[in-house]
Structures are given as structure tokens and as C-alpha cells.
Amino acid sequence: MIDLHSHTTASDGQYPPSELVARAAAAGVTVLAVTDHDTVAGLHEATQAANAHGLELVPGIELSAFVYGKEAHILGHFLRPEDPDLARFADRLRDERTRRMEAMVDRLRKLGFPVRMEQVRKVAGDAQLGRPHLARVLVDQGWCLDMKAAFDRFLGTGRAAWVERFKLDGAEAIRLIRNAGGTATLAHPGSSKMERPEIQALAKAGLSGLEVLSADHNPAVRQKYLALAAEFDLVPTFGSDFHGEAVAPDHRLGVAAMPLELFQKLRARAPSSRPV
């Protein structure tokens, strides 16, 4: 079973890399891509765990980018985690996330909520700082009923504590991934409201795949993106987008199985797979 989209505590997942891999193996997954947001920090531990469980680990990342003003999540697969440009970009994003979080905390304090960066860092641990960590603080302190309420009231786009973030262009995200030896795939295009113009623009920039089978897509949506994948010669990919039951209970390991021939087709498009 092939699953090309999952997250660990290196970003916003529930489980450390080794535990994620163990759970994937127990669920029958034989090939797993770890695609944490804006970081490759969890890949070393995940690779060691995969070797221990006899599971193939696809090194990956998920970059948040923009195309025609819409946010697009672009997955990188088969990349070289040690690529220096990718490492520099991840460092830059970490700094940007810290500045953004400090600004959101400041806005909440001005609204009368005595949030501290230390609380957010404690929730995040070693992970990249993100809004879910701040939302968890709001819930834990009793200021919001649940994570959804925290986003609806304070942290969602345009809400009281919202702070604009650094915007990576979609074509630049694809360039970073390809220069690191990987293939670029557009994740959950349905929930991101990606339509033909955005997909066409990304395909011209070097997109290799389109995540057709996602927990966010009903059968009609899958058929729509299968047609667009065929039109732009993109490999249809499959991924659970697993974060953990406490984070996204409707996204489960082992429910999105990618056919081997499509996996091999995607791998063949990775610059890292070509003879030097």
C-alpha cells in the first residue's frame, strides 16, 4: 500500500517520525512519504524507522505557495533532504514563522488574552511554529472551546489575531523541489479550490503530479481532477494527509492506496532518479 502524504511532530502532526512509521506499517502501508510543512527535519528519524520496519520511506516536504492569489500546497517527493538551497529556505521559513507567531501573540495580548510565546513553544516542541499550536494554547487556557473555535474567532484569515505570512510563488516552490531532486505534486486541489487556470500555470512551471485521491475529495471531485491530470500530463497521486487522530480524525493511514505503476511513473519524473 502506497501513501504519499503524511505529517509528523516536525510540523503539525501528532506523532514523532518513528511512531508515524510504526503506525503506517501496522496499517499495511509499504511505501510512505513523510511530507512535513516547510521542513525536512523529521526525515532522518523516519528513514531509520522505515528501515527497521521494512517499509520504503519517500523523503518529502509540503510547501505552502500561491498561484493567482490562491494558496496551493505543493508536495515534494524523492528529494534530497540535504540540498543546501532547500535547507536555507527551511531556515528562512522557520524565522518567518517565529516572527509571525510573535505578532499573533502580540495581537491576542492587546485583545486581553495574556498569551506568551513560551506557552506556544511548549506546545510546539521541536516542530515548526504554526497557528494550530497557538490554537491549542487558547483551548488549553479555556479561552476557546476547541481548535475550530480558535480559528473561527481569532486565527483564521482576516480574524482578530490574523497576521499575513510570507508568500512563496508556486513556480518558485516547484523550482526548489526540482532543484533538490524531487517531483512536485499539487496536494488536495479540491479543498484548496484549485481550478484549471491554476493547475495549468503550475504544470507549465514543472508540476509532475496531482493528488486526486484525498480524504477531502468525493467521487465527483476525484473524476474532475483525474480529467485535469490527463489533460496536463500529471501523474494522479494518492495520499491520506495523515496528521493523527487528535488533529484530523477523518484522515487515516492506509485508506489511500496508490497503484504501483503510477508510483513508478512519478518516481521516474524525479531529477534525482535520472542517471548523472
C-alpha positions as YAML, in Angstrom:
chain: A
units: angstrom
residues:
- id: 1
  name: MET
  ca: [0.00, 0.00, 0.00]
- id: 2
  name: ILE
  ca: [1.45, 3.37, -1.08]
- id: 3
  name: ASP
  ca: [0.64, 6.58, 0.82]
- id: 4
  name: LEU
  ca: [2.40, 9.76, -0.35]
- id: 5
  name: HIS
  ca: [1.19, 12.36, 2.17]
- id: 6
  name: SER
  ca: [1.76, 12.31, 5.94]
- id: 7
  name: HIS
  ca: [2.96, 14.56, 8.76]
- id: 8
  name: THR
  ca: [4.94, 14.19, 11.97]
- id: 9
  name: THR
  ca: [5.66, 16.32, 15.04]
- id: 10
  name: ALA
  ca: [8.37, 18.01, 12.96]
- id: 11
  name: SER
  ca: [5.50, 20.16, 11.67]
- id: 12
  name: ASP
  ca: [1.87, 19.80, 12.75]
- id: 13
  name: GLY
  ca: [1.45, 16.05, 13.10]
- id: 14
  name: GLN
  ca: [0.51, 14.20, 16.28]
- id: 15
  name: TYR
  ca: [3.21, 11.52, 16.25]
- id: 16
  name: PRO
  ca: [7.03, 11.61, 16.15]
- id: 17
  name: PRO
  ca: [8.52, 10.28, 12.90]
- id: 18
  name: SER
  ca: [9.37, 6.85, 14.31]
- id: 19
  name: GLU
  ca: [5.88, 6.34, 15.70]
- id: 20
  name: LEU
  ca: [4.25, 7.54, 12.49]
- id: 21
  name: VAL
  ca: [6.24, 4.94, 10.54]
- id: 22
  name: ALA
  ca: [5.34, 2.20, 13.03]
- id: 23
  name: ARG
  ca: [1.65, 3.07, 12.74]
- id: 24
  name: ALA
  ca: [1.87, 3.15, 8.95]
- id: 25
  name: ALA
  ca: [3.47, -0.30, 8.87]
- id: 26
  name: ALA
  ca: [0.77, -1.64, 11.21]
- id: 27
  name: ALA
  ca: [-1.88, -0.21, 8.87]
- id: 28
  name: GLY
  ca: [-0.42, -2.12, 5.93]
- id: 29
  name: VAL
  ca: [1.44, 0.77, 4.29]
- id: 30
  name: THR
  ca: [4.52, -0.44, 2.42]
- id: 31
  name: VAL
  ca: [5.62, 2.90, 0.90]
- id: 32
  name: LEU
  ca: [5.20, 6.09, 2.91]
- id: 33
  name: ALA
  ca: [6.10, 9.69, 2.10]
- id: 34
  name: VAL
  ca: [6.74, 11.96, 5.07]
- id: 35
  name: THR
  ca: [5.83, 15.44, 3.87]
- id: 36
  name: ASP
  ca: [6.06, 17.84, 6.80]
- id: 37
  name: HIS
  ca: [5.23, 21.50, 6.25]
- id: 38
  name: ASP
  ca: [8.25, 23.57, 5.22]
- id: 39
  name: THR
  ca: [10.80, 21.25, 6.86]
- id: 40
  name: VAL
  ca: [12.74, 18.03, 6.32]
- id: 41
  name: ALA
  ca: [13.75, 17.79, 9.99]
- id: 42
  name: GLY
  ca: [11.85, 14.55, 10.59]
- id: 43
  name: LEU
  ca: [13.21, 12.59, 7.64]
- id: 44
  name: HIS
  ca: [16.35, 11.15, 9.26]
- id: 45
  name: GLU
  ca: [14.41, 9.56, 12.12]
- id: 46
  name: ALA
  ca: [11.65, 8.43, 9.74]
- id: 47
  name: THR
  ca: [14.17, 6.77, 7.42]
- id: 48
  name: GLN
  ca: [15.78, 4.84, 10.28]
- id: 49
  name: ALA
  ca: [12.36, 3.69, 11.48]
- id: 50
  name: ALA
  ca: [11.35, 2.69, 7.95]
- id: 51
  name: ASN
  ca: [14.46, 0.53, 7.62]
- id: 52
  name: ALA
  ca: [13.60, -1.19, 10.90]
- id: 53
  name: HIS
  ca: [10.03, -1.90, 9.76]
- id: 54
  name: GLY
  ca: [10.93, -2.95, 6.20]
- id: 55
  name: LEU
  ca: [8.98, -0.02, 4.79]
- id: 56
  name: GLU
  ca: [10.11, 2.23, 1.91]
- id: 57
  name: LEU
  ca: [10.37, 5.86, 3.00]
- id: 58
  name: VAL
  ca: [9.94, 8.54, 0.34]
- id: 59
  name: PRO
  ca: [11.67, 11.75, 1.51]
- id: 60
  name: GLY
  ca: [9.31, 14.66, 1.08]
- id: 61
  name: ILE
  ca: [8.10, 18.10, 2.10]
- id: 62
  name: GLU
  ca: [4.94, 20.20, 1.78]
- id: 63
  name: LEU
  ca: [5.40, 23.84, 0.77]
- id: 64
  name: SER
  ca: [2.66, 26.42, 1.09]
- id: 65
  name: ALA
  ca: [2.72, 28.61, -2.00]
- id: 66
  name: PHE
  ca: [0.46, 30.89, -4.02]
- id: 67
  name: VAL
  ca: [-0.76, 30.89, -7.62]
- id: 68
  name: TYR
  ca: [-3.05, 33.60, -8.96]
- id: 69
  name: GLY
  ca: [-3.68, 34.71, -5.38]
- id: 70
  name: LYS
  ca: [-4.83, 31.28, -4.20]
- id: 71
  name: GLU
  ca: [-2.95, 29.23, -1.63]
- id: 72
  name: ALA
  ca: [-1.60, 25.99, -3.09]
- id: 73
  name: HIS
  ca: [0.04, 23.21, -1.07]
- id: 74
  name: ILE
  ca: [2.80, 21.63, -3.11]
- id: 75
  name: LEU
  ca: [4.26, 18.28, -2.12]
- id: 76
  name: GLY
  ca: [7.85, 17.37, -2.91]
- id: 77
  name: HIS
  ca: [8.73, 13.66, -3.27]
- id: 78
  name: PHE
  ca: [12.04, 11.82, -3.80]
- id: 79
  name: LEU
  ca: [14.03, 14.92, -2.89]
- id: 80
  name: ARG
  ca: [17.50, 15.15, -1.36]
- id: 81
  name: PRO
  ca: [16.93, 16.32, 2.26]
- id: 82
  name: GLU
  ca: [20.49, 17.65, 2.47]
- id: 83
  name: ASP
  ca: [20.07, 20.02, -0.50]
- id: 84
  name: PRO
  ca: [21.62, 23.35, 0.60]
- id: 85
  name: ASP
  ca: [19.06, 25.61, -1.09]
- id: 86
  name: LEU
  ca: [16.22, 23.66, 0.49]
- id: 87
  name: ALA
  ca: [17.94, 23.87, 3.88]
- id: 88
  name: ARG
  ca: [18.40, 27.63, 3.56]
- id: 89
  name: PHE
  ca: [14.77, 28.05, 2.57]
- id: 90
  name: ALA
  ca: [13.61, 25.95, 5.54]
- id: 91
  name: ASP
  ca: [15.72, 28.14, 7.85]
- id: 92
  name: ARG
  ca: [14.17, 31.26, 6.35]
- id: 93
  name: LEU
  ca: [10.66, 29.86, 6.79]
- id: 94
  name: ARG
  ca: [11.40, 28.95, 10.41]
- id: 95
  name: ASP
  ca: [12.44, 32.56, 11.09]
- id: 96
  name: GLU
  ca: [9.37, 33.87, 9.24]
- id: 97
  name: ARG
  ca: [7.09, 31.59, 11.25]
- id: 98
  name: THR
  ca: [8.64, 32.83, 14.50]
- id: 99
  name: ARG
  ca: [8.11, 36.48, 13.58]
- id: 100
  name: ARG
  ca: [4.54, 35.79, 12.52]
- id: 101
  name: MET
  ca: [3.77, 33.90, 15.72]
- id: 102
  name: GLU
  ca: [5.19, 36.73, 17.83]
- id: 103
  name: ALA
  ca: [2.94, 39.18, 16.00]
- id: 104
  name: MET
  ca: [-0.16, 37.00, 16.53]
- id: 105
  name: VAL
  ca: [0.64, 36.57, 20.22]
- id: 106
  name: ASP
  ca: [1.02, 40.35, 20.50]
- id: 107
  name: ARG
  ca: [-2.39, 40.89, 18.89]
- id: 108
  name: LEU
  ca: [-4.03, 38.45, 21.30]
- id: 109
  name: ARG
  ca: [-2.41, 40.19, 24.26]
- id: 110
  name: LYS
  ca: [-3.79, 43.52, 23.05]
- id: 111
  name: LEU
  ca: [-7.22, 41.85, 22.90]
- id: 112
  name: GLY
  ca: [-6.88, 40.96, 26.57]
- id: 113
  name: PHE
  ca: [-5.62, 37.37, 26.36]
- id: 114
  name: PRO
  ca: [-2.29, 37.00, 28.24]
- id: 115
  name: VAL
  ca: [-0.73, 34.51, 25.85]
- id: 116
  name: ARG
  ca: [3.05, 34.04, 25.99]
- id: 117
  name: MET
  ca: [5.45, 32.74, 23.36]
- id: 118
  name: GLU
  ca: [6.76, 30.29, 25.95]
- id: 119
  name: GLN
  ca: [3.34, 28.61, 26.03]
- id: 120
  name: VAL
  ca: [3.26, 28.28, 22.25]
- id: 121
  name: ARG
  ca: [6.80, 26.89, 22.12]
- id: 122
  name: LYS
  ca: [5.94, 24.34, 24.81]
- id: 123
  name: VAL
  ca: [3.00, 23.07, 22.74]
- id: 124
  name: ALA
  ca: [5.06, 23.04, 19.52]
- id: 125
  name: GLY
  ca: [8.11, 21.31, 20.99]
- id: 126
  name: ASP
  ca: [10.67, 20.93, 18.19]
- id: 127
  name: ALA
  ca: [8.10, 21.49, 15.45]
- id: 128
  name: GLN
  ca: [7.81, 24.46, 13.14]
- id: 129
  name: LEU
  ca: [5.63, 27.07, 14.82]
- id: 130
  name: GLY
  ca: [2.14, 27.26, 13.35]
- id: 131
  name: ARG
  ca: [-1.35, 28.51, 14.11]
- id: 132
  name: PRO
  ca: [-2.52, 25.10, 15.43]
- id: 133
  name: HIS
  ca: [-0.01, 25.44, 18.28]
- id: 134
  name: LEU
  ca: [-1.41, 28.85, 19.23]
- id: 135
  name: ALA
  ca: [-4.94, 27.50, 18.89]
- id: 136
  name: ARG
  ca: [-4.05, 24.69, 21.31]
- id: 137
  name: VAL
  ca: [-2.89, 27.27, 23.86]
- id: 138
  name: LEU
  ca: [-6.20, 29.13, 23.53]
- id: 139
  name: VAL
  ca: [-8.10, 25.87, 24.09]
- id: 140
  name: ASP
  ca: [-5.90, 24.71, 26.97]
- id: 141
  name: GLN
  ca: [-6.34, 28.05, 28.75]
- id: 142
  name: GLY
  ca: [-10.11, 27.83, 28.37]
- id: 143
  name: TRP
  ca: [-10.44, 30.84, 26.11]
- id: 144
  name: CYS
  ca: [-11.81, 28.79, 23.21]
- id: 145
  name: LEU
  ca: [-13.99, 25.69, 23.27]
- id: 146
  name: ASP
  ca: [-11.98, 23.84, 20.62]
- id: 147
  name: MET
  ca: [-9.47, 24.33, 17.81]
- id: 148
  name: LYS
  ca: [-12.16, 25.23, 15.30]
- id: 149
  name: ALA
  ca: [-13.47, 27.97, 17.57]
- id: 150
  name: ALA
  ca: [-9.95, 29.35, 17.95]
- id: 151
  name: PHE
  ca: [-9.58, 29.64, 14.19]
- id: 152
  name: ASP
  ca: [-13.10, 30.93, 13.62]
- id: 153
  name: ARG
  ca: [-12.76, 33.64, 16.24]
- id: 154
  name: PHE
  ca: [-9.09, 34.62, 16.22]
- id: 155
  name: LEU
  ca: [-6.69, 32.81, 13.90]
- id: 156
  name: GLY
  ca: [-8.47, 32.30, 10.58]
- id: 157
  name: THR
  ca: [-7.77, 34.53, 7.60]
- id: 158
  name: GLY
  ca: [-8.88, 38.07, 8.39]
- id: 159
  name: ARG
  ca: [-9.78, 37.29, 12.01]
- id: 160
  name: ALA
  ca: [-8.77, 39.38, 15.02]
- id: 161
  name: ALA
  ca: [-5.30, 37.87, 15.54]
- id: 162
  name: TRP
  ca: [-4.57, 37.02, 11.90]
- id: 163
  name: VAL
  ca: [-1.18, 38.13, 10.55]
- id: 164
  name: GLU
  ca: [-0.29, 37.89, 6.87]
- id: 165
  name: ARG
  ca: [2.53, 35.48, 6.14]
- id: 166
  name: PHE
  ca: [5.37, 35.24, 3.68]
- id: 167
  name: LYS
  ca: [4.05, 34.28, 0.25]
- id: 168
  name: LEU
  ca: [6.04, 31.82, -1.80]
- id: 169
  name: ASP
  ca: [5.23, 31.80, -5.51]
- id: 170
  name: GLY
  ca: [4.05, 28.43, -6.82]
- id: 171
  name: ALA
  ca: [6.64, 28.35, -9.59]
- id: 172
  name: GLU
  ca: [9.41, 29.07, -7.07]
- id: 173
  name: ALA
  ca: [8.18, 26.24, -4.82]
- id: 174
  name: ILE
  ca: [8.35, 23.85, -7.76]
- id: 175
  name: ARG
  ca: [11.85, 25.10, -8.64]
- id: 176
  name: LEU
  ca: [13.08, 24.50, -5.08]
- id: 177
  name: ILE
  ca: [11.70, 20.96, -5.08]
- id: 178
  name: ARG
  ca: [13.04, 20.06, -8.51]
- id: 179
  name: ASN
  ca: [16.47, 21.53, -7.77]
- id: 180
  name: ALA
  ca: [16.54, 19.27, -4.70]
- id: 181
  name: GLY
  ca: [15.95, 16.28, -7.00]
- id: 182
  name: GLY
  ca: [12.24, 15.88, -6.32]
- id: 183
  name: THR
  ca: [8.93, 15.82, -8.10]
- id: 184
  name: ALA
  ca: [6.28, 18.46, -7.32]
- id: 185
  name: THR
  ca: [2.65, 17.43, -6.76]
- id: 186
  name: LEU
  ca: [-0.32, 19.67, -6.01]
- id: 187
  name: ALA
  ca: [-1.94, 18.44, -2.77]
- id: 188
  name: HIS
  ca: [-5.73, 18.21, -2.17]
- id: 189
  name: PRO
  ca: [-6.65, 20.56, -5.05]
- id: 190
  name: GLY
  ca: [-10.34, 20.32, -4.22]
- id: 191
  name: SER
  ca: [-10.11, 21.70, -0.70]
- id: 192
  name: SER
  ca: [-7.65, 24.34, -1.96]
- id: 193
  name: LYS
  ca: [-10.15, 25.32, -4.67]
- id: 194
  name: MET
  ca: [-7.62, 24.83, -7.44]
- id: 195
  name: GLU
  ca: [-9.20, 25.13, -10.88]
- id: 196
  name: ARG
  ca: [-7.96, 24.65, -14.42]
- id: 197
  name: PRO
  ca: [-6.08, 28.01, -14.73]
- id: 198
  name: GLU
  ca: [-4.07, 27.42, -11.54]
- id: 199
  name: ILE
  ca: [-3.27, 23.82, -12.44]
- id: 200
  name: GLN
  ca: [-2.27, 24.81, -15.96]
- id: 201
  name: ALA
  ca: [0.09, 27.50, -14.62]
- id: 202
  name: LEU
  ca: [1.71, 25.06, -12.19]
- id: 203
  name: ALA
  ca: [2.01, 22.41, -14.91]
- id: 204
  name: LYS
  ca: [3.87, 24.92, -17.11]
- id: 205
  name: ALA
  ca: [6.19, 25.60, -14.15]
- id: 206
  name: GLY
  ca: [7.12, 21.90, -13.87]
- id: 207
  name: LEU
  ca: [4.41, 20.26, -11.75]
- id: 208
  name: SER
  ca: [4.61, 16.46, -12.01]
- id: 209
  name: GLY
  ca: [1.58, 15.18, -10.10]
- id: 210
  name: LEU
  ca: [-1.93, 15.94, -8.91]
- id: 211
  name: GLU
  ca: [-3.24, 14.46, -5.65]
- id: 212
  name: VAL
  ca: [-6.52, 13.06, -6.93]
- id: 213
  name: LEU
  ca: [-7.42, 10.62, -4.15]
- id: 214
  name: SER
  ca: [-7.68, 12.58, -0.92]
- id: 215
  name: ALA
  ca: [-9.95, 12.33, 2.10]
- id: 216
  name: ASP
  ca: [-11.17, 15.78, 1.09]
- id: 217
  name: HIS
  ca: [-12.41, 14.62, -2.35]
- id: 218
  name: ASN
  ca: [-15.72, 12.91, -3.05]
- id: 219
  name: PRO
  ca: [-16.03, 10.70, -6.16]
- id: 220
  name: ALA
  ca: [-17.20, 13.56, -8.39]
- id: 221
  name: VAL
  ca: [-14.26, 15.73, -7.35]
- id: 222
  name: ARG
  ca: [-11.86, 12.85, -7.99]
- id: 223
  name: GLN
  ca: [-13.19, 12.44, -11.51]
- id: 224
  name: LYS
  ca: [-12.80, 16.16, -12.14]
- id: 225
  name: TYR
  ca: [-9.13, 16.11, -11.16]
- id: 226
  name: LEU
  ca: [-8.45, 12.85, -12.95]
- id: 227
  name: ALA
  ca: [-9.55, 14.60, -16.14]
- id: 228
  name: LEU
  ca: [-7.33, 17.60, -15.41]
- id: 229
  name: ALA
  ca: [-4.39, 15.31, -14.63]
- id: 230
  name: ALA
  ca: [-4.84, 13.64, -18.01]
- id: 231
  name: GLU
  ca: [-5.16, 16.99, -19.79]
- id: 232
  name: PHE
  ca: [-1.89, 18.33, -18.38]
- id: 233
  name: ASP
  ca: [0.04, 15.03, -18.27]
- id: 234
  name: LEU
  ca: [0.19, 14.95, -14.47]
- id: 235
  name: VAL
  ca: [0.53, 11.72, -12.51]
- id: 236
  name: PRO
  ca: [-2.57, 11.11, -10.33]
- id: 237
  name: THR
  ca: [-1.31, 10.56, -6.80]
- id: 238
  name: PHE
  ca: [-2.86, 9.21, -3.62]
- id: 239
  name: GLY
  ca: [-2.26, 10.31, -0.03]
- id: 240
  name: SER
  ca: [-4.01, 10.21, 3.32]
- id: 241
  name: ASP
  ca: [-2.68, 13.59, 4.54]
- id: 242
  name: PHE
  ca: [-2.41, 11.87, 7.91]
- id: 243
  name: HIS
  ca: [-1.72, 14.14, 10.89]
- id: 244
  name: GLY
  ca: [-3.05, 11.93, 13.70]
- id: 245
  name: GLU
  ca: [-6.47, 11.20, 15.13]
- id: 246
  name: ALA
  ca: [-6.37, 14.14, 17.53]
- id: 247
  name: VAL
  ca: [-5.56, 16.57, 14.71]
- id: 248
  name: ALA
  ca: [-7.55, 15.28, 11.72]
- id: 249
  name: PRO
  ca: [-9.67, 12.25, 12.70]
- id: 250
  name: ASP
  ca: [-11.08, 11.77, 9.18]
- id: 251
  name: HIS
  ca: [-7.61, 11.29, 7.64]
- id: 252
  name: ARG
  ca: [-6.40, 7.76, 8.32]
- id: 253
  name: LEU
  ca: [-3.33, 5.82, 7.28]
- id: 254
  name: GLY
  ca: [-3.88, 3.03, 4.80]
- id: 255
  name: VAL
  ca: [-7.04, 4.39, 3.20]
- id: 256
  name: ALA
  ca: [-5.39, 5.93, 0.12]
- id: 257
  name: ALA
  ca: [-3.58, 3.25, -1.84]
- id: 258
  name: MET
  ca: [-1.68, 4.39, -4.93]
- id: 259
  name: PRO
  ca: [-1.21, 1.87, -7.76]
- id: 260
  name: LEU
  ca: [2.40, 0.77, -8.14]
- id: 261
  name: GLU
  ca: [2.55, 1.74, -11.82]
- id: 262
  name: LEU
  ca: [1.58, 5.34, -11.00]
- id: 263
  name: PHE
  ca: [4.13, 5.47, -8.19]
- id: 264
  name: GLN
  ca: [6.84, 4.27, -10.54]
- id: 265
  name: LYS
  ca: [5.74, 6.81, -13.16]
- id: 266
  name: LEU
  ca: [6.02, 9.62, -10.61]
- id: 267
  name: ARG
  ca: [9.43, 8.42, -9.41]
- id: 268
  name: ALA
  ca: [10.70, 8.33, -13.00]
- id: 269
  name: ARG
  ca: [9.98, 12.06, -13.28]
- id: 270
  name: ALA
  ca: [12.22, 12.93, -10.33]
- id: 271
  name: PRO
  ca: [15.51, 14.53, -11.39]
- id: 272
  name: SER
  ca: [17.20, 12.50, -8.63]
- id: 273
  name: SER
  ca: [16.20, 9.25, -10.35]
- id: 274
  name: ARG
  ca: [17.96, 10.09, -13.62]
- id: 275
  name: PRO
  ca: [21.49, 8.93, -14.38]
- id: 276
  name: VAL
  ca: [24.13, 11.62, -13.84]
...
